[in-house]
Amino acid sequence: MIAHLRIWADRLIGLSANLGALGLIVEVGVILVDVIGRSFGVPLYGSQDLISMSMVVLVFGAMALCDRQRGHIAVDLFEPRFPAALNRAIDILAALLGAVVFAFIAYAIIDSAKLSVMLNLSTNLLRLPKAWFQWGLAGFSIITALGMTLRAVELCLPGVDRPSTKETAS
């Protein structure tokens, strides 16, 4: 059951990361065109709107993959001094706390998106509906929260090894 759930979670996390990569490509392209255009006196109209919205997709799209690969910052000053059971408990609690934080982010953004729809809010120059990006951010946050929850469940299962920070550090 958990193995099938992990397969689907990894696919969803992969989709999220691919959308984040697409956001990066759009962002780099917009900045490139804007900088070249500025040198010729014709900056890209609406580049600020496009950059800020693609940054949302870039950061939150890649967040679930960052968690899956244990890419978040970890301070391991006391880890070698703690027993393995305590380190596992800390990892489980950290994953659950992260899941709660991202669930609250999703909840707050969903409320904000509803407000944006009601007030017909849009970006400054291009008039792109803000709600589209808010719904996307909420979706990415939910994927991250579910991924963190699944990681906590996996760490609770016997036989699932907890990677040490020495293995993941490079």
Secondary structure as the mmCIF struct_conf table of DSSP 4:
data_model
#
loop_
_struct_conf.conf_type_id
_struct_conf.id
_struct_conf.beg_label_comp_id
_struct_conf.beg_label_asym_id
_struct_conf.beg_label_seq_id
_struct_conf.end_label_comp_id
_struct_conf.end_label_asym_id
_struct_conf.end_label_seq_id
HELX_RH_AL_P HELX_RH_AL_P1 ILE A 2 SER A 39
TURN_TY1_P TURN_TY1_P1 PHE A 40 GLY A 41
HELX_LH_PP_P HELX_LH_PP_P1 PRO A 43 LEU A 44
TURN_TY1_P TURN_TY1_P2 TYR A 45 GLY A 46
HELX_RH_AL_P HELX_RH_AL_P2 SER A 47 ARG A 68
TURN_TY1_P TURN_TY1_P3 GLN A 69 ARG A 70
BEND BEND1 HIS A 72 HIS A 72
BEND BEND2 LEU A 77 PHE A 78
HELX_RH_3T_P HELX_RH_3T_P1 GLU A 79 ARG A 81
BEND BEND3 PHE A 82 PHE A 82
HELX_RH_AL_P HELX_RH_AL_P3 ALA A 84 LEU A 119
TURN_TY1_P TURN_TY1_P4 ASN A 120 ASN A 120
STRN STRN1 SER A 122 SER A 122
BEND BEND4 ASN A 124 LEU A 126
STRN STRN2 PRO A 129 PRO A 129
HELX_RH_AL_P HELX_RH_AL_P4 LYS A 130 CYS A 156
BEND BEND5 LEU A 157 LEU A 157
TURN_TY1_P TURN_TY1_P5 PRO A 158 GLY A 159
HELX_LH_PP_P HELX_LH_PP_P2 ASP A 161 SER A 164
HELX_RH_AL_P HELX_RH_AL_P5 THR A 165 THR A 168
#
